[in-house]
Amino acid sequence: MKTIETVSVFALTVEDGMAVLRIITGYDPTYPFSKPEADHVALDMQPAPPKFRFGVPAGASLRFFGDSEAERLFQEAIRRLDAMGGTAVEVDFAAFEETQRILYEGPWISERALSLDKVLAQHGDAIHPVTKKILENSGQYSSLDTFRAIHRIAELKCATRPIWDDIEVLLVPTTPTIYRKSEILADPIALNARLGIYTNFVNLMGLCGIAVPNGFRADGLPSGVTFLAPGMAEAKAAAIAAEFHRRVGIGLGMNLNPYPAYGTPTEIPAGHREIAVVGAHLSGMPLNHELTERGGVFRGQTRTTGDYRLYALTGTTPAKPGLIRDPSAKGPGIEVEIWSLPLAGFADFVERIPQPLGIGKLALENGRQVSGFLCETVALDGAIDITAHAGWKNYLASKAA
Protein backbone atom coordinates (compact mmCIF):
# COMPACT_ATOMS: atom_id res chain seq x y z
CA MET A 1 0.00 0.00 0.00
CA LYS A 2 2.00 2.92 -1.34
CA THR A 3 0.46 5.64 0.82
CA ILE A 4 1.55 3.95 4.05
CA GLU A 5 4.22 1.47 3.02
CA THR A 6 7.48 1.10 4.90
CA VAL A 7 10.51 -1.17 4.90
CA SER A 8 11.04 -3.46 7.88
CA VAL A 9 14.59 -4.21 9.02
CA PHE A 10 15.31 -7.50 10.81
CA ALA A 11 18.60 -7.53 12.70
CA LEU A 12 20.32 -9.17 15.65
CA THR A 13 20.57 -5.93 17.65
CA VAL A 14 19.08 -2.46 17.59
CA GLU A 15 22.52 -1.10 16.68
CA ASP A 16 22.67 -3.40 13.63
CA GLY A 17 19.18 -2.34 12.59
CA MET A 18 20.06 1.34 12.81
CA ALA A 19 23.23 0.74 10.78
CA VAL A 20 21.07 -0.74 8.02
CA LEU A 21 18.61 2.15 8.33
CA ARG A 22 21.39 4.69 7.86
CA ILE A 23 22.24 3.00 4.56
CA ILE A 24 18.73 2.71 3.15
CA THR A 25 17.26 5.99 4.41
CA GLY A 26 17.10 8.98 2.10
CA TYR A 27 15.00 10.93 -0.34
CA ASP A 28 14.41 9.35 -3.76
CA PRO A 29 13.30 12.11 -6.17
CA THR A 30 12.12 9.52 -8.71
CA TYR A 31 9.59 7.99 -6.33
CA PRO A 32 6.35 9.98 -5.82
CA PHE A 33 5.84 8.91 -2.20
CA SER A 34 9.41 9.56 -1.04
CA LYS A 35 9.81 12.37 1.51
CA PRO A 36 12.54 15.04 1.16
CA GLU A 37 12.88 15.28 4.94
CA ALA A 38 14.26 11.73 4.94
CA ASP A 39 17.66 13.25 4.06
CA HIS A 40 17.73 15.08 7.38
CA VAL A 41 16.76 12.43 9.92
CA ALA A 42 19.24 11.89 12.75
CA LEU A 43 20.00 8.16 12.89
CA ASP A 44 23.23 7.98 14.89
CA MET A 45 23.00 5.82 18.00
CA GLN A 46 23.02 7.65 21.32
CA PRO A 47 23.05 6.40 24.93
CA ALA A 48 19.66 6.01 26.57
CA PRO A 49 18.74 9.10 28.61
CA PRO A 50 19.27 8.67 32.37
CA LYS A 51 15.69 9.83 32.98
CA PHE A 52 12.76 9.51 30.60
CA ARG A 53 9.00 9.03 30.49
CA PHE A 54 7.41 6.13 28.63
CA GLY A 55 3.75 5.52 27.91
CA VAL A 56 1.78 2.33 28.48
CA PRO A 57 -1.82 1.69 27.36
CA ALA A 58 -4.18 2.62 30.18
CA GLY A 59 -6.83 0.47 31.79
CA ALA A 60 -8.75 -2.12 29.81
CA SER A 61 -6.97 -1.18 26.57
CA LEU A 62 -3.94 -3.18 27.79
CA ARG A 63 -5.26 -6.60 26.75
CA PHE A 64 -3.68 -10.04 26.70
CA PHE A 65 -6.82 -12.12 26.02
CA GLY A 66 -6.37 -14.29 29.08
CA ASP A 67 -2.64 -14.91 28.55
CA SER A 68 -1.25 -14.47 32.06
CA GLU A 69 2.32 -15.22 30.95
CA ALA A 70 2.26 -12.45 28.34
CA GLU A 71 0.86 -10.08 30.95
CA ARG A 72 3.53 -11.06 33.49
CA LEU A 73 6.36 -10.47 31.04
CA PHE A 74 4.97 -7.08 30.03
CA GLN A 75 4.88 -6.04 33.68
CA GLU A 76 8.51 -7.16 33.94
CA ALA A 77 9.30 -4.92 30.97
CA ILE A 78 7.80 -1.97 32.81
CA ARG A 79 9.92 -2.75 35.87
CA ARG A 80 13.02 -3.06 33.69
CA LEU A 81 12.39 0.37 32.18
CA ASP A 82 11.83 1.74 35.66
CA ALA A 83 15.26 0.41 36.66
CA MET A 84 16.70 2.19 33.60
CA GLY A 85 15.41 5.52 34.91
CA GLY A 86 12.06 5.51 33.13
CA THR A 87 8.77 6.71 34.54
CA ALA A 88 5.63 4.96 33.33
CA VAL A 89 2.76 7.17 32.15
CA GLU A 90 -0.66 5.69 31.44
CA VAL A 91 -1.85 6.69 27.98
CA ASP A 92 -5.40 6.81 26.65
CA PHE A 93 -5.14 4.22 23.90
CA ALA A 94 -8.57 4.73 22.34
CA ALA A 95 -7.34 6.75 19.33
CA PHE A 96 -4.61 4.21 18.53
CA GLU A 97 -7.04 1.32 18.84
CA GLU A 98 -9.60 2.97 16.56
CA THR A 99 -6.89 3.64 13.97
CA GLN A 100 -5.68 0.04 13.93
CA ARG A 101 -9.19 -1.18 13.14
CA ILE A 102 -9.31 1.07 10.06
CA LEU A 103 -6.37 -0.75 8.47
CA TYR A 104 -8.29 -3.95 7.73
CA GLU A 105 -11.86 -2.80 8.36
CA GLY A 106 -11.64 0.27 6.14
CA PRO A 107 -10.84 1.35 2.58
CA TRP A 108 -7.06 0.88 2.78
CA ILE A 109 -7.64 -2.72 1.83
CA SER A 110 -8.76 -1.34 -1.55
CA GLU A 111 -5.30 0.14 -2.06
CA ARG A 112 -3.78 -3.27 -1.46
CA ALA A 113 -6.19 -4.76 -4.00
CA LEU A 114 -5.26 -2.03 -6.50
CA SER A 115 -1.67 -3.27 -6.65
CA LEU A 116 -2.76 -6.90 -6.87
CA ASP A 117 -5.72 -6.71 -9.29
CA LYS A 118 -3.77 -8.20 -12.19
CA VAL A 119 -2.31 -10.94 -10.01
CA LEU A 120 -5.75 -11.77 -8.65
CA ALA A 121 -7.23 -11.92 -12.15
CA GLN A 122 -4.45 -14.06 -13.63
CA HIS A 123 -3.44 -16.24 -10.68
CA GLY A 124 -6.42 -16.14 -8.34
CA ASP A 125 -6.37 -19.89 -7.79
CA ALA A 126 -2.79 -19.71 -6.49
CA ILE A 127 -3.54 -17.07 -3.83
CA HIS A 128 -4.23 -18.19 -0.28
CA PRO A 129 -8.02 -18.42 0.22
CA VAL A 130 -8.02 -16.00 3.16
CA THR A 131 -5.97 -13.40 1.28
CA LYS A 132 -8.17 -13.86 -1.77
CA LYS A 133 -11.32 -13.35 0.30
CA ILE A 134 -10.01 -10.11 1.79
CA LEU A 135 -8.97 -8.74 -1.60
CA GLU A 136 -12.26 -9.67 -3.24
CA ASN A 137 -14.14 -7.75 -0.55
CA SER A 138 -12.15 -4.58 -1.20
CA GLY A 139 -14.59 -3.36 -3.85
CA GLN A 140 -17.27 -2.66 -1.25
CA TYR A 141 -15.68 0.68 -0.30
CA SER A 142 -16.63 3.91 -2.07
CA SER A 143 -14.64 7.10 -2.58
CA LEU A 144 -16.82 8.58 0.16
CA ASP A 145 -15.65 5.83 2.52
CA THR A 146 -12.06 6.56 1.59
CA PHE A 147 -12.22 10.28 2.29
CA ARG A 148 -14.17 9.67 5.49
CA ALA A 149 -11.37 7.36 6.68
CA ILE A 150 -8.65 9.86 5.67
CA HIS A 151 -10.38 12.61 7.61
CA ARG A 152 -10.91 10.38 10.64
CA ILE A 153 -7.28 9.33 10.78
CA ALA A 154 -6.22 12.98 10.58
CA GLU A 155 -8.47 13.67 13.57
CA LEU A 156 -7.05 10.72 15.50
CA LYS A 157 -3.45 11.76 14.77
CA CYS A 158 -4.29 15.25 15.97
CA ALA A 159 -5.80 13.84 19.17
CA THR A 160 -2.62 11.87 19.95
CA ARG A 161 -0.08 14.68 19.41
CA PRO A 162 -0.19 15.89 23.03
CA ILE A 163 0.76 12.37 24.14
CA TRP A 164 4.13 12.63 22.38
CA ASP A 165 4.83 15.91 24.15
CA ASP A 166 4.64 14.03 27.46
CA ILE A 167 6.59 10.84 26.69
CA GLU A 168 9.69 9.80 24.78
CA VAL A 169 8.34 6.41 23.68
CA LEU A 170 5.17 4.35 23.93
CA LEU A 171 5.72 0.80 25.19
CA VAL A 172 3.37 -1.89 23.90
CA PRO A 173 3.45 -5.69 23.65
CA THR A 174 4.58 -6.72 20.18
CA THR A 175 1.65 -9.14 20.23
CA PRO A 176 -0.88 -9.60 23.04
CA THR A 177 -0.55 -13.40 23.04
CA ILE A 178 0.65 -16.36 20.92
CA TYR A 179 -1.57 -18.74 18.96
CA ARG A 180 -0.90 -22.19 17.60
CA LYS A 181 -1.01 -22.67 13.84
CA SER A 182 -4.16 -24.76 14.20
CA GLU A 183 -5.90 -21.91 16.02
CA ILE A 184 -4.96 -19.42 13.32
CA LEU A 185 -6.15 -21.76 10.58
CA ALA A 186 -9.50 -22.13 12.33
CA ASP A 187 -10.12 -18.36 12.54
CA PRO A 188 -7.41 -16.58 10.51
CA ILE A 189 -8.94 -13.15 10.01
CA ALA A 190 -10.09 -12.53 13.58
CA LEU A 191 -6.97 -13.88 15.28
CA ASN A 192 -4.51 -12.14 12.96
CA ALA A 193 -6.37 -8.89 13.56
CA ARG A 194 -6.10 -9.53 17.31
CA LEU A 195 -2.34 -10.12 17.04
CA GLY A 196 -1.98 -6.70 15.42
CA ILE A 197 -3.85 -4.55 17.91
CA TYR A 198 -0.61 -2.93 19.12
CA THR A 199 0.98 -2.43 15.69
CA ASN A 200 -1.65 -2.06 12.95
CA PHE A 201 -2.02 1.67 13.62
CA VAL A 202 1.69 2.50 13.31
CA ASN A 203 1.89 3.09 9.55
CA LEU A 204 -1.46 4.85 9.34
CA MET A 205 -0.32 7.32 12.02
CA GLY A 206 3.13 7.79 10.53
CA LEU A 207 4.93 6.43 13.60
CA CYS A 208 8.16 4.46 13.88
CA GLY A 209 8.61 1.30 15.92
CA ILE A 210 11.39 -0.95 17.21
CA ALA A 211 10.55 -4.44 18.50
CA VAL A 212 12.97 -6.24 20.82
CA PRO A 213 12.91 -9.47 22.87
CA ASN A 214 11.41 -9.40 26.35
CA GLY A 215 12.24 -12.84 27.71
CA PHE A 216 10.65 -16.26 27.65
CA ARG A 217 7.35 -17.51 29.01
CA ALA A 218 7.16 -20.46 31.38
CA ASP A 219 6.32 -22.68 28.38
CA GLY A 220 9.56 -21.65 26.65
CA LEU A 221 7.90 -19.47 23.99
CA PRO A 222 9.34 -15.99 23.42
CA SER A 223 7.79 -12.63 24.17
CA GLY A 224 8.60 -9.18 22.83
CA VAL A 225 7.82 -5.51 23.31
CA THR A 226 7.75 -2.65 20.83
CA PHE A 227 8.90 0.93 21.39
CA LEU A 228 6.90 3.46 19.37
CA ALA A 229 7.69 7.09 18.65
CA PRO A 230 6.68 9.76 16.11
CA GLY A 231 8.03 9.40 12.59
CA MET A 232 11.60 10.64 12.16
CA ALA A 233 12.31 9.98 15.87
CA GLU A 234 13.92 6.59 15.28
CA ALA A 235 17.13 7.53 17.10
CA LYS A 236 15.23 8.40 20.28
CA ALA A 237 13.34 5.11 20.27
CA ALA A 238 16.49 3.18 19.35
CA ALA A 239 18.48 4.53 22.32
CA ILE A 240 15.93 3.26 24.83
CA ALA A 241 15.20 0.02 22.95
CA ALA A 242 18.91 -0.85 22.68
CA GLU A 243 19.54 -0.39 26.39
CA PHE A 244 16.41 -2.40 27.19
CA HIS A 245 17.61 -5.21 24.89
CA ARG A 246 21.03 -5.21 26.55
CA ARG A 247 19.39 -5.68 29.93
CA VAL A 248 17.24 -8.54 28.66
CA GLY A 249 20.34 -10.05 27.06
CA ILE A 250 18.60 -12.45 24.66
CA GLY A 251 20.19 -12.95 21.25
CA LEU A 252 23.13 -10.61 21.86
CA GLY A 253 25.79 -13.29 21.36
CA MET A 254 28.32 -14.71 23.79
CA ASN A 255 30.92 -12.00 23.11
CA LEU A 256 28.68 -9.16 24.20
CA ASN A 257 28.27 -8.29 27.86
CA PRO A 258 24.86 -6.61 28.24
CA TYR A 259 25.24 -5.96 31.97
CA PRO A 260 27.58 -4.00 34.20
CA ALA A 261 30.44 -5.94 35.75
CA TYR A 262 29.74 -7.51 39.11
CA GLY A 263 30.48 -5.01 41.89
CA THR A 264 32.20 -5.18 45.25
CA PRO A 265 30.85 -6.39 48.60
CA THR A 266 30.44 -2.85 49.93
CA GLU A 267 27.73 -2.20 47.33
CA ILE A 268 25.37 -4.87 48.66
CA PRO A 269 22.14 -3.26 49.91
CA ALA A 270 21.77 -3.36 53.68
CA GLY A 271 20.07 -6.52 54.92
CA HIS A 272 20.55 -8.35 51.60
CA ARG A 273 22.31 -11.58 50.66
CA GLU A 274 23.76 -12.28 47.22
CA ILE A 275 22.96 -15.20 44.96
CA ALA A 276 24.29 -16.20 41.53
CA VAL A 277 21.74 -17.45 39.00
CA VAL A 278 22.64 -19.32 35.84
CA GLY A 279 19.46 -20.41 34.01
CA ALA A 280 15.72 -19.88 34.20
CA HIS A 281 16.14 -17.10 36.82
CA LEU A 282 18.29 -14.89 34.58
CA SER A 283 16.92 -11.53 33.44
CA GLY A 284 14.29 -12.08 30.78
CA MET A 285 13.93 -15.77 31.61
CA PRO A 286 10.65 -17.35 32.76
CA LEU A 287 11.50 -17.60 36.48
CA ASN A 288 13.17 -14.22 36.94
CA HIS A 289 9.98 -12.99 38.60
CA GLU A 290 10.75 -15.28 41.56
CA LEU A 291 13.63 -12.90 42.33
CA THR A 292 11.89 -9.60 41.60
CA GLU A 293 8.77 -10.56 43.55
CA ARG A 294 10.96 -11.09 46.62
CA GLY A 295 12.63 -7.72 46.33
CA GLY A 296 15.61 -8.92 44.30
CA VAL A 297 18.11 -6.29 43.12
CA PHE A 298 20.23 -6.91 40.04
CA ARG A 299 23.94 -6.47 40.86
CA GLY A 300 25.74 -7.35 37.65
CA GLN A 301 27.01 -10.09 35.35
CA THR A 302 30.21 -12.10 35.60
CA ARG A 303 31.55 -15.60 34.94
CA THR A 304 32.62 -18.55 36.98
CA THR A 305 36.16 -19.82 36.86
CA GLY A 306 36.91 -22.18 33.98
CA ASP A 307 36.50 -25.41 35.97
CA TYR A 308 32.70 -25.53 35.68
CA ARG A 309 30.50 -27.42 33.24
CA LEU A 310 26.97 -26.49 32.21
CA TYR A 311 24.36 -29.02 31.09
CA ALA A 312 20.90 -28.72 29.55
CA LEU A 313 18.80 -30.90 31.83
CA THR A 314 16.02 -33.17 30.61
CA GLY A 315 12.45 -33.22 31.88
CA THR A 316 12.41 -29.75 33.49
CA THR A 317 9.62 -27.18 33.04
CA PRO A 318 10.53 -24.51 32.24
CA ALA A 319 13.78 -25.70 30.70
CA LYS A 320 16.73 -25.38 33.08
CA PRO A 321 20.49 -25.95 33.03
CA GLY A 322 22.60 -27.70 35.62
CA LEU A 323 25.95 -26.29 36.74
CA ILE A 324 28.65 -28.51 38.27
CA ARG A 325 32.27 -27.94 39.23
CA ASP A 326 34.71 -30.28 37.50
CA PRO A 327 38.44 -29.84 38.24
CA SER A 328 39.24 -31.47 34.89
CA ALA A 329 37.24 -28.89 32.94
CA LYS A 330 39.15 -26.27 30.95
CA GLY A 331 36.21 -24.21 29.73
CA PRO A 332 35.53 -20.50 29.17
CA GLY A 333 33.72 -20.01 32.47
CA ILE A 334 29.95 -19.84 32.68
CA GLU A 335 28.02 -16.56 32.57
CA VAL A 336 26.03 -15.87 35.73
CA GLU A 337 24.02 -12.95 37.06
CA ILE A 338 24.44 -11.78 40.62
CA TRP A 339 21.32 -10.68 42.46
CA SER A 340 20.79 -9.67 46.05
CA LEU A 341 17.70 -10.50 48.09
CA PRO A 342 16.41 -9.29 51.46
CA LEU A 343 17.11 -11.90 54.14
CA ALA A 344 13.49 -13.12 54.33
CA GLY A 345 13.20 -13.25 50.55
CA PHE A 346 16.53 -15.07 50.25
CA ALA A 347 15.45 -17.75 52.75
CA ASP A 348 12.08 -18.23 51.04
CA PHE A 349 13.70 -18.38 47.60
CA VAL A 350 16.28 -21.00 48.60
CA GLU A 351 13.67 -23.11 50.41
CA ARG A 352 11.59 -23.42 47.23
CA ILE A 353 14.40 -24.58 44.92
CA PRO A 354 13.49 -28.06 43.61
CA GLN A 355 15.81 -31.02 43.20
CA PRO A 356 18.17 -31.69 41.53
CA LEU A 357 19.19 -28.05 41.98
CA GLY A 358 20.54 -26.53 45.15
CA ILE A 359 22.67 -23.68 46.49
CA GLY A 360 26.41 -23.89 47.09
CA LYS A 361 29.46 -21.66 46.78
CA LEU A 362 30.51 -20.65 43.25
CA ALA A 363 34.06 -19.52 42.42
CA LEU A 364 34.02 -16.45 40.17
CA GLU A 365 36.63 -15.33 37.64
CA ASN A 366 37.38 -12.23 39.73
CA GLY A 367 38.48 -14.39 42.67
CA ARG A 368 35.31 -13.93 44.69
CA GLN A 369 32.98 -16.63 45.97
CA VAL A 370 29.22 -16.25 46.11
CA SER A 371 26.23 -18.47 46.85
CA GLY A 372 24.70 -19.79 43.66
CA PHE A 373 22.95 -22.59 41.82
CA LEU A 374 24.62 -25.99 41.56
CA CYS A 375 23.24 -29.30 40.33
CA GLU A 376 23.39 -32.84 41.69
CA THR A 377 25.43 -35.03 39.35
CA VAL A 378 22.74 -37.72 39.44
CA ALA A 379 20.63 -35.47 37.18
CA LEU A 380 23.23 -35.42 34.39
CA ASP A 381 22.19 -38.77 32.91
CA GLY A 382 20.90 -37.86 29.45
CA ALA A 383 21.73 -34.17 29.88
CA ILE A 384 23.53 -32.27 27.08
CA ASP A 385 26.91 -30.70 27.84
CA ILE A 386 26.58 -27.07 26.73
CA THR A 387 29.72 -25.73 28.42
CA ALA A 388 31.12 -24.48 25.10
CA HIS A 389 28.28 -21.95 24.88
CA ALA A 390 29.53 -20.35 28.13
CA GLY A 391 26.00 -19.58 29.31
CA TRP A 392 22.34 -20.53 29.22
CA LYS A 393 21.20 -17.57 27.11
CA ASN A 394 23.90 -18.24 24.54
CA TYR A 395 22.76 -21.85 24.30
CA LEU A 396 19.12 -20.83 23.80
CA ALA A 397 20.16 -18.30 21.17
CA SER A 398 22.09 -21.01 19.28
CA LYS A 399 18.99 -23.22 19.23
CA ALA A 400 16.86 -20.37 17.88
CA ALA A 401 19.35 -19.44 15.12
SVG drawing of the C-alpha trace seen along z (x, -y; Angstrom):
<svg xmlns="http://www.w3.org/2000/svg" viewBox="-20 -18 62 59">
<polyline fill="none" stroke="black" stroke-width="0.4" points="0.0,0.0 2.0,-2.9 0.5,-5.6 1.5,-3.9 4.2,-1.5 7.5,-1.1 10.5,1.2 11.0,3.5 14.6,4.2 15.3,7.5 18.6,7.5 20.3,9.2 20.6,5.9 19.1,2.5 22.5,1.1 22.7,3.4 19.2,2.3 20.1,-1.3 23.2,-0.7 21.1,0.7 18.6,-2.1 21.4,-4.7 22.2,-3.0 18.7,-2.7 17.3,-6.0 17.1,-9.0 15.0,-10.9 14.4,-9.4 13.3,-12.1 12.1,-9.5 9.6,-8.0 6.3,-10.0 5.8,-8.9 9.4,-9.6 9.8,-12.4 12.5,-15.0 12.9,-15.3 14.3,-11.7 17.7,-13.2 17.7,-15.1 16.8,-12.4 19.2,-11.9 20.0,-8.2 23.2,-8.0 23.0,-5.8 23.0,-7.6 23.0,-6.4 19.7,-6.0 18.7,-9.1 19.3,-8.7 15.7,-9.8 12.8,-9.5 9.0,-9.0 7.4,-6.1 3.7,-5.5 1.8,-2.3 -1.8,-1.7 -4.2,-2.6 -6.8,-0.5 -8.8,2.1 -7.0,1.2 -3.9,3.2 -5.3,6.6 -3.7,10.0 -6.8,12.1 -6.4,14.3 -2.6,14.9 -1.2,14.5 2.3,15.2 2.3,12.4 0.9,10.1 3.5,11.1 6.4,10.5 5.0,7.1 4.9,6.0 8.5,7.2 9.3,4.9 7.8,2.0 9.9,2.7 13.0,3.1 12.4,-0.4 11.8,-1.7 15.3,-0.4 16.7,-2.2 15.4,-5.5 12.1,-5.5 8.8,-6.7 5.6,-5.0 2.8,-7.2 -0.7,-5.7 -1.8,-6.7 -5.4,-6.8 -5.1,-4.2 -8.6,-4.7 -7.3,-6.7 -4.6,-4.2 -7.0,-1.3 -9.6,-3.0 -6.9,-3.6 -5.7,0.0 -9.2,1.2 -9.3,-1.1 -6.4,0.8 -8.3,4.0 -11.9,2.8 -11.6,-0.3 -10.8,-1.4 -7.1,-0.9 -7.6,2.7 -8.8,1.3 -5.3,-0.1 -3.8,3.3 -6.2,4.8 -5.3,2.0 -1.7,3.3 -2.8,6.9 -5.7,6.7 -3.8,8.2 -2.3,10.9 -5.8,11.8 -7.2,11.9 -4.5,14.1 -3.4,16.2 -6.4,16.1 -6.4,19.9 -2.8,19.7 -3.5,17.1 -4.2,18.2 -8.0,18.4 -8.0,16.0 -6.0,13.4 -8.2,13.9 -11.3,13.4 -10.0,10.1 -9.0,8.7 -12.3,9.7 -14.1,7.7 -12.2,4.6 -14.6,3.4 -17.3,2.7 -15.7,-0.7 -16.6,-3.9 -14.6,-7.1 -16.8,-8.6 -15.6,-5.8 -12.1,-6.6 -12.2,-10.3 -14.2,-9.7 -11.4,-7.4 -8.7,-9.9 -10.4,-12.6 -10.9,-10.4 -7.3,-9.3 -6.2,-13.0 -8.5,-13.7 -7.0,-10.7 -3.5,-11.8 -4.3,-15.2 -5.8,-13.8 -2.6,-11.9 -0.1,-14.7 -0.2,-15.9 0.8,-12.4 4.1,-12.6 4.8,-15.9 4.6,-14.0 6.6,-10.8 9.7,-9.8 8.3,-6.4 5.2,-4.4 5.7,-0.8 3.4,1.9 3.5,5.7 4.6,6.7 1.6,9.1 -0.9,9.6 -0.5,13.4 0.6,16.4 -1.6,18.7 -0.9,22.2 -1.0,22.7 -4.2,24.8 -5.9,21.9 -5.0,19.4 -6.1,21.8 -9.5,22.1 -10.1,18.4 -7.4,16.6 -8.9,13.1 -10.1,12.5 -7.0,13.9 -4.5,12.1 -6.4,8.9 -6.1,9.5 -2.3,10.1 -2.0,6.7 -3.8,4.6 -0.6,2.9 1.0,2.4 -1.7,2.1 -2.0,-1.7 1.7,-2.5 1.9,-3.1 -1.5,-4.9 -0.3,-7.3 3.1,-7.8 4.9,-6.4 8.2,-4.5 8.6,-1.3 11.4,1.0 10.5,4.4 13.0,6.2 12.9,9.5 11.4,9.4 12.2,12.8 10.6,16.3 7.4,17.5 7.2,20.5 6.3,22.7 9.6,21.7 7.9,19.5 9.3,16.0 7.8,12.6 8.6,9.2 7.8,5.5 7.8,2.6 8.9,-0.9 6.9,-3.5 7.7,-7.1 6.7,-9.8 8.0,-9.4 11.6,-10.6 12.3,-10.0 13.9,-6.6 17.1,-7.5 15.2,-8.4 13.3,-5.1 16.5,-3.2 18.5,-4.5 15.9,-3.3 15.2,0.0 18.9,0.9 19.5,0.4 16.4,2.4 17.6,5.2 21.0,5.2 19.4,5.7 17.2,8.5 20.3,10.0 18.6,12.4 20.2,13.0 23.1,10.6 25.8,13.3 28.3,14.7 30.9,12.0 28.7,9.2 28.3,8.3 24.9,6.6 25.2,6.0 27.6,4.0 30.4,5.9 29.7,7.5 30.5,5.0 32.2,5.2 30.8,6.4 30.4,2.8 27.7,2.2 25.4,4.9 22.1,3.3 21.8,3.4 20.1,6.5 20.5,8.3 22.3,11.6 23.8,12.3 23.0,15.2 24.3,16.2 21.7,17.5 22.6,19.3 19.5,20.4 15.7,19.9 16.1,17.1 18.3,14.9 16.9,11.5 14.3,12.1 13.9,15.8 10.6,17.3 11.5,17.6 13.2,14.2 10.0,13.0 10.8,15.3 13.6,12.9 11.9,9.6 8.8,10.6 11.0,11.1 12.6,7.7 15.6,8.9 18.1,6.3 20.2,6.9 23.9,6.5 25.7,7.4 27.0,10.1 30.2,12.1 31.6,15.6 32.6,18.6 36.2,19.8 36.9,22.2 36.5,25.4 32.7,25.5 30.5,27.4 27.0,26.5 24.4,29.0 20.9,28.7 18.8,30.9 16.0,33.2 12.4,33.2 12.4,29.7 9.6,27.2 10.5,24.5 13.8,25.7 16.7,25.4 20.5,25.9 22.6,27.7 25.9,26.3 28.6,28.5 32.3,27.9 34.7,30.3 38.4,29.8 39.2,31.5 37.2,28.9 39.1,26.3 36.2,24.2 35.5,20.5 33.7,20.0 29.9,19.8 28.0,16.6 26.0,15.9 24.0,13.0 24.4,11.8 21.3,10.7 20.8,9.7 17.7,10.5 16.4,9.3 17.1,11.9 13.5,13.1 13.2,13.2 16.5,15.1 15.5,17.8 12.1,18.2 13.7,18.4 16.3,21.0 13.7,23.1 11.6,23.4 14.4,24.6 13.5,28.1 15.8,31.0 18.2,31.7 19.2,28.0 20.5,26.5 22.7,23.7 26.4,23.9 29.5,21.7 30.5,20.7 34.1,19.5 34.0,16.4 36.6,15.3 37.4,12.2 38.5,14.4 35.3,13.9 33.0,16.6 29.2,16.2 26.2,18.5 24.7,19.8 22.9,22.6 24.6,26.0 23.2,29.3 23.4,32.8 25.4,35.0 22.7,37.7 20.6,35.5 23.2,35.4 22.2,38.8 20.9,37.9 21.7,34.2 23.5,32.3 26.9,30.7 26.6,27.1 29.7,25.7 31.1,24.5 28.3,22.0 29.5,20.4 26.0,19.6 22.3,20.5 21.2,17.6 23.9,18.2 22.8,21.9 19.1,20.8 20.2,18.3 22.1,21.0 19.0,23.2 16.9,20.4 19.3,19.4"/>
</svg>
